Amino acid sequence: MKILHFILGKANKSRANGVNQVVAGLAKYCASRGVSTRVIGKAESVEREGEVISRDGFSVEAYSVWGKPLLHALTEAISWADVVHLHGVYSPWNLMVARMCDKARTPYVVTLHDGLASGRSHARGKYKKWLFHTFLQRRHLANAAGVHVLTEEEATDLYSVAQPKNIFCIPNGVDLDDYPCLGERKYVESREVTIGYLGRLSVEKNLEALCVAFSLLNRSHKMRLMLAGPPSAYGKSLLNRFAEHGVIGVGAKFGIEKSEFISSLDLFVHPSLCDVFSIAGMEVMALGTPLLITRTSKASYFYDRRAFFMSEPTVFGLERGLRNALEHRADWPIMVANGRRLIEERLNWRAAADDMLAAYYGIVVKHV
């Protein structure tokens, strides 16, 4: 079987872009199963058009402009592939590639990456998105050979705006090669509690509610909140306003620095208003740091595993969630062990790739 991924980016798993991390994980483990896997990416910058970048068991062909070299590469690759995998929504590029797939009679799959969540529809650009979806994207999703959702809840977001003929749910994961084991960790209750977040410093991540909830709780507890992420105007404003309450910015963290930052925390919080179960949250469980995640981060279907604390995304909910996590520190070792077990059994790229290959095979069989 031959699979082509088309993405915006270079499938670099060490970047903050979640789509690149997903493609890097799926492509690596599909290739390790003997499946021919190619990635073509449209990136902001390349050394030359058609630059070939070697990854773990696969290569990426990168182009910076939509021109003849990229069109020629896509035409050849789509004719070569048994299935073309597109990523994201509200992308004119994806619609163009889908048309090329239809012309070549090659089935295509779309991963939504939570792009249809209602919480992502801000006032600015909302009307343009509605027009794009109504007149272009709805048909694009209906014609797809498969639509991939990352969580059960995401399927509900999808059904509210489109009804594709084939939907399948496969969650994200982490690469167990990067997180081979969980070392022994001691939890000391007498010292200052360090709480942390890692990701984009942006409005939809609901960081203001987290900072307010933290500042309220910090009146009765000795704590600090560390925010890791690429600099942004929103992040700078947030840090200036809450610095006196113990909120600290530590900049972007990647690779070893990211793992060291997560492992240094007593508790990690993912406060998002809308998200799929974040890869950052999965990395936290893989490294053995206790996790508090909001229900709106679409983690509820794994709550019965007792692998994390969960709260509502409001100031009220986050304060209660933080307080609950701190009051149940005796349960942290059990929760951490459950989290690691969930990662090893389900939330890893090896398991995700096996499920994705089964979905690809089903599509190919129907298409023949």
Disulfide bonds with the S-S distance in Angstrom:
none
